Amino acid sequence: MTQNALIDVIRHGMTLALMISAPVLGFGLIVGLAVSIFQAVTQINEMTLAYIPKILAVFIALGLFGPWMLQMVLSFTSNIFIQLPGLVK
């Protein structure tokens, strides 16, 4: 395996990890920001209030983007297995 091939595989893996985690983290960030604004406006200082909406948002994001995420991981894995004979020389 050459250095360039190894760097390319690692780069694609890291890009895939960022692409897969972005929707879930984005949903959690938006909901967390909305809950924080709601708490600031209503002056409710309950620390545990933010956890339930964030957890629900993450589950909704996984439900919406789960098939796409699975397809991306399967595509990456199958490409690795297809390229494996050419990588190991």
trRosetta pair geometry for C-beta under 8 A, 3 or more apart (Angstrom, degrees):
i j d omega theta_ij theta_ji phi_ij phi_ji
1 5 5.4 -122 -167 81 80 124
1 6 5.5 88 146 -57 117 99
1 87 4.9 17 -108 168 98 82
1 88 6.0 -23 -52 -92 91 47
1 89 7.1 132 -58 30 38 72
2 5 4.7 94 57 7 83 101
2 6 7.0 -150 93 -3 44 88
3 6 5.7 -59 -149 40 33 111
3 7 6.1 32 156 -18 69 108
4 7 5.8 -54 -144 39 30 111
4 8 6.2 33 155 -22 64 107
5 8 5.6 -54 -148 35 30 113
5 9 6.5 29 154 -18 64 104
5 87 5.3 175 155 -128 142 88
6 9 5.9 -54 -148 35 31 109
6 10 6.3 27 155 -14 65 108
7 10 5.8 -56 -145 41 30 110
7 11 6.1 33 155 -22 65 108
8 11 5.7 -53 -143 36 28 112
8 12 6.4 27 157 -16 63 105
9 12 5.9 -55 -148 38 29 108
9 13 6.3 30 153 -20 63 108
9 80 6.9 83 -140 -113 115 98
9 87 7.4 41 -50 -122 140 146
10 13 5.6 -55 -147 37 31 114
10 14 6.3 28 156 -16 66 106
11 14 6.0 -56 -146 38 29 107
11 15 6.3 30 155 -18 64 108
12 15 5.7 -55 -145 39 31 112
12 16 6.2 34 155 -21 65 107
12 76 6.6 170 142 -135 111 108
13 16 5.7 -54 -147 36 29 112
13 17 6.4 31 153 -20 63 104
13 76 7.1 118 -98 -178 63 138
14 17 5.6 -49 -147 33 34 113
14 18 6.6 32 154 -16 64 104
15 18 5.8 -56 -151 37 32 109
15 19 6.3 30 153 -18 66 108
16 19 5.7 -56 -144 38 31 110
16 20 6.1 27 159 -18 67 109
16 72 6.0 168 -149 153 100 113
16 73 7.1 122 170 -92 129 59
16 76 5.3 14 -99 -75 162 155
17 20 6.0 -57 -143 38 27 108
17 21 6.2 13 163 -9 63 113
18 21 6.2 -64 -140 44 26 101
18 22 6.2 43 159 -44 63 103
19 22 5.9 -43 -148 9 27 119
19 72 6.6 -139 104 -169 125 161
20 23 7.9 -62 -178 24 31 94
20 24 8.0 6 146 5 61 113
20 69 4.9 91 -140 -139 95 101
20 72 6.2 -163 -78 83 99 140
20 73 7.0 49 -91 -57 145 98
21 24 6.0 -71 -160 48 48 107
21 25 5.5 39 153 -17 83 117
22 25 6.0 -64 -138 45 25 105
22 26 5.8 29 163 -25 65 112
23 26 5.6 -57 -143 36 28 114
23 27 6.4 28 160 -18 64 103
23 61 5.3 171 136 -170 93 113
23 64 7.5 -131 162 88 138 107
23 65 4.4 116 94 -48 159 169
23 69 7.8 -123 40 -63 127 112
24 27 6.0 -52 -150 34 29 108
24 28 6.5 25 153 -14 62 109
24 58 5.6 47 -164 -140 95 79
24 61 4.6 151 -106 114 58 138
24 62 6.4 38 -101 -63 114 76
24 65 7.1 -130 -52 61 78 136
25 28 5.6 -57 -148 41 33 112
25 29 6.1 36 154 -23 67 107
26 29 5.6 -54 -144 35 29 112
26 30 6.3 27 159 -17 65 106
26 61 7.6 152 65 -123 80 144
27 30 6.0 -56 -146 37 29 108
27 31 6.3 22 159 -12 65 110
27 57 4.5 -176 148 163 102 102
27 58 6.5 159 91 -84 118 42
27 60 6.7 -160 -174 78 151 97
27 61 3.9 -154 12 -63 155 132
28 31 6.0 -60 -144 42 28 106
28 32 6.0 29 158 -20 65 112
28 54 5.1 52 -144 -157 85 94
28 57 5.6 154 -87 97 49 122
28 58 5.5 25 -71 -70 106 92
28 61 7.5 -76 -32 1 76 150
29 32 5.7 -57 -143 39 26 112
29 33 6.3 27 158 -19 63 107
30 33 5.8 -55 -149 36 28 110
30 34 6.4 28 153 -18 64 107
30 57 7.4 -169 68 -161 88 149
31 34 5.6 -54 -146 37 33 111
31 35 6.3 31 156 -17 67 106
31 53 5.0 -162 172 139 120 104
31 54 5.4 166 98 -94 123 56
31 56 7.8 -175 -153 72 162 86
31 57 3.9 -138 -20 -49 154 158
32 35 5.8 -54 -144 38 30 108
32 36 6.2 32 155 -20 64 107
32 50 6.0 53 -131 -169 75 117
32 53 7.9 165 -76 95 46 107
32 54 5.5 35 -69 -90 89 115
33 36 5.6 -54 -147 36 31 113
33 37 6.4 30 155 -18 65 104
34 37 5.8 -53 -148 36 31 109
34 38 6.3 33 152 -19 64 106
34 53 7.8 -111 80 145 107 150
35 38 5.5 -53 -147 38 33 114
35 39 6.2 34 154 -19 66 105
35 49 6.5 177 -175 123 119 95
35 50 4.6 142 117 -114 146 80
35 53 5.4 166 -68 58 131 145
35 54 7.5 -78 4 -45 148 88
36 39 5.7 -53 -146 37 31 110
36 40 6.3 30 154 -19 64 105
36 50 7.0 28 -61 -101 72 129
37 40 5.7 -54 -147 37 32 110
37 41 6.3 29 156 -18 66 107
38 41 5.9 -57 -145 37 28 108
38 42 6.1 0 166 6 66 113
38 44 7.6 -17 129 40 82 117
39 42 6.4 -68 -135 53 25 91
39 43 7.6 69 169 -111 56 7
39 44 5.1 -98 -135 69 72 83
39 45 6.8 104 -179 -90 112 37
39 46 7.4 -135 -124 42 118 70
39 49 6.5 143 -85 82 119 140
39 50 7.5 -48 -33 -62 141 99
40 43 7.4 19 -172 -76 26 47
44 49 6.5 60 126 -32 122 168
46 49 4.2 88 91 -27 108 112
47 50 7.4 -57 178 19 41 102
48 51 5.6 -43 -164 15 61 119
48 52 7.7 53 154 -18 79 94
49 52 7.4 -61 -168 26 35 101
49 53 7.9 14 153 3 64 109
50 53 6.6 -69 -159 46 41 102
50 54 6.0 35 155 -20 75 117
51 54 5.8 -66 -149 40 29 110
51 55 6.1 28 159 -20 68 108
52 55 5.8 -54 -144 35 29 110
52 56 6.4 27 157 -15 63 107
53 56 5.6 -56 -146 40 33 111
53 57 6.1 36 155 -22 67 106
54 57 5.6 -53 -146 35 31 112
54 58 6.4 33 155 -20 65 103
55 58 5.8 -52 -150 34 31 111
55 59 6.5 28 153 -15 64 105
56 59 5.8 -56 -148 39 33 109
56 60 6.3 33 153 -19 67 106
57 60 5.6 -53 -145 38 32 111
57 61 6.2 33 154 -19 65 106
58 61 5.7 -53 -146 37 31 111
58 62 6.3 32 153 -18 64 105
59 62 5.6 -51 -145 37 32 111
59 63 6.4 35 153 -20 63 105
60 63 5.6 -54 -149 37 32 113
60 64 6.3 25 155 -14 66 108
61 64 5.8 -57 -143 41 31 106
61 65 5.7 -12 172 18 69 115
62 65 6.7 -70 -123 58 21 82
62 66 5.0 51 170 -65 63 104
62 69 7.9 -51 -140 19 63 148
63 66 6.0 -18 -120 -5 16 121
65 68 5.1 -61 -163 48 66 114
65 69 5.5 70 139 -29 87 104
66 69 5.6 -57 -142 37 29 111
66 70 6.2 27 161 -18 65 107
67 70 5.7 -54 -145 38 31 111
67 71 6.3 33 155 -21 64 106
68 71 5.7 -54 -148 35 31 113
68 72 6.5 32 153 -20 64 104
69 72 5.8 -54 -151 34 31 111
69 73 6.5 26 154 -14 65 106
70 73 5.9 -56 -147 39 32 108
70 74 6.1 29 156 -16 67 110
71 74 5.8 -57 -143 41 28 109
71 75 6.1 31 157 -21 64 109
72 75 5.8 -55 -147 36 27 112
72 76 6.4 27 155 -17 63 107
73 76 5.8 -55 -148 37 31 111
73 77 6.2 28 155 -17 65 109
74 77 5.7 -55 -143 40 30 110
74 78 6.1 27 160 -16 66 107
75 78 6.0 -55 -142 38 27 106
75 79 6.3 28 157 -18 62 108
76 79 5.8 -58 -150 37 28 111
76 80 6.5 31 152 -22 64 104
77 80 5.6 -51 -151 32 33 113
77 81 6.5 27 154 -13 65 105
78 81 5.7 -55 -147 40 35 108
78 82 6.2 36 153 -20 67 106
79 82 5.6 -54 -143 38 32 111
79 83 6.1 18 161 -7 66 112
80 83 6.1 -66 -143 47 25 100
80 84 6.3 53 151 -58 62 93
81 84 5.4 -23 -148 -12 33 124
83 86 5.4 -68 -166 51 64 109
83 87 5.5 65 138 -32 89 108
84 87 5.6 -58 -139 34 31 111
84 88 6.4 6 171 -1 68 108
85 88 6.7 -67 -141 46 26 92
86 89 7.2 -13 -174 -43 38 110
